[in-house]
Amino acid sequence: MTTGFLSPDYIFESSWEVCNKVGGIYTVLSTRAKTLQDALRDRIIFIGPDLAEANSLYFKEDHALFGEWRKQAGKDGLAVRVGRWKVPGEPIAILVDFTQYYKDKNDIYTKLWERYQVDSLHAYGDYDEASMFSYGAAKVVESFYGFYLDSSKRVIYHGNEWMTGLGLLYINDKLPQVATLFTTHATSIGRSIAGNNKPLYDYLFAYNGDQMAEELNMQSKHSIEKQTAKYVDCFTTVSEITANECKELLDKPVDFVLPNGFEDDFVPKGAQFTRKRNQARKRMFEVANALLGVDFDDKETLVVSTSGRYEFRNKGVDVYIEAMNRLLRESSLNKKVLAFIDVPGWVGEPRQDLIDRLKSGRKFDTPLHVPMITHWLHNMSHDNVLDMLKYLDMQNRRDDNVKLIFLPSYLNGDDGIFNMKYYDLVLGNDLCIYPSYYEPWGYTPLEAVAFKVPCITSDLAGFGLWANSEIGRPGEIIDGVKVIHRTDYNYSEVADRIKETVSEYSNFTAADVKKSRDNAEKLSKKALWSNFIKYYYEAYDFALRRAEERKKELKS
């Protein structure tokens, strides 16, 4: 820990994504775990939902851990499993079965309203599930604290996203000697405004968060998030852009910005890197040939991709497709472009006709029917990507210099077509493109540059803003990251900038390409947790000092 700061003796950190791989928060916590485990040696304890099957890949139960407490917890009515999270550092994880609390939810919500004015009346969807998990996680902390700890210990309870808000408020009420820290990775109402095609940024100063929550039927999630931000000891978010959102929509400025770091231990080195990159490109060209009936020359083809959650506008998938369409008519393009959209959709099954072609080991000179998708979808006639390709008449014709393929399956190694994991495929790209409209941080561009793949992103992404600050000006593709200025209304300009950047890269010399790839890798090293963890220590210190003040008041 950093000298001069109050250091925690114990940290409890809860999230729906502990031992449960859903999205970017899993990456935040699982990569940060080793840094904290090295500092605290089993005094960092993660708490997640007990989802049995979903946990099986990531959780290893250990009956030797906290045996006496587990017995007591069982007597007290807590249903927990204790073990280790199977990520670097192998920190302790406690998974809580929260289903037993549903029967008490009305009483729990009533007390929450009376004590903190949290509106749970308009709850629907995942609100109850998240809240009962959050309640269970807080009961775990309360029980563990009562069994092993006392006020002589400095203890932090850190919750991530609105889904942990109820538990943070419970700890605030029941264990005032515990310091509470809340991180919102994206405000629920900000994401909703952006996702509903409303202009978020130009009007941010004028939006009333409560009013927008009512209009967009988000009252309960917004309420728990806003009240948690108000009452915790330390309120944080992941980027300056989201900090501004918090101030305007939650009426509460953040105390600290905690940028998302990562570990690069998943990046292969030396000869292994070259081998894996060659394998990835070989597989991409094999699939493309079987689907399109076109033989791609590795040296004369740029492979580009976008990836992430299927948020068509927020993640910039729409403007990526638009840019590829404009690139079709770009005279300065010096190579063929093979473009992928690696975004999980409502996938049905891998295409049998494509599997049969791939198994044959032959080369093909005729396309398959619907030569722009690798897996059939349940909603083929109502899919945003396919609808836009149809609207733009992008049919992957033989003479098109740009071919676009939609890969709508999770890349977990057994999708049926590529059968490669995301990290094993992404390093085969020449460029990755993430022109996000709404992106509090952005792990996908950070992961890309770690694999020496230069990327295009926007300054509406936290990572894009951070990259600009490190470079000292708006990033260009030779810097490893091209950061495009994006607003509520400049969609067409963004598409043109992407088109121009891809074209520019297609004309790079071998020396230019090497420089861009090396710069990408160098930038990624600056985002390692070893460089970013100091911000967490500052936040811990801030929260602990507030808790110490409360302890003095309680004694007096």
Secondary structure, DSSP 4 states (H G I P E B T S, - for coil): --TTS---SEEEEE-TTTT---SHHHHHHHHHHHHHHHHHSS-EEEEEE--TTTTTTTEEE-TTTTHHHHHHHHHTT--EEEEEESSTT--EEEEE--GGGGGGHHHHHHHHHHHH----TT--TTHHHHHHHHHHHHHHHHHHHHHH--TTS-EEEEEESGGGHHHHHHHHHH-TTSEEEEEESS-HHHHHHHHTT---STTTTT--HHHHHHHTT-HHHHHHHHHHHHHSSEEEESSHHHHHHHHHHSS---SEE----B--TTS--HHHHHHHHHHHHHHHHHHHHHHH--PPPGGGEEEEEEESSS-TTTTTHHHHHHHHHHHTT-TT--SEEEEEEE---SEEEE-HHHHHHHHHT---SSPPSSTTBSEEETTGGG-HHHHHHHHTT----TT-SEEEEEE-S--BS-SSSS--BHHHHHTT-SEEEE--SSBSS-HHHHHHHHTT--EEEETTBHHHHHHHHHHTSS--GGGTEEEE---SS-HHHHHHHHHHHHHHHHT--HHHHHHHHHHHHHHHHTTBHHHHHHHHHHHHHHHHHHHHHHHHHHH-
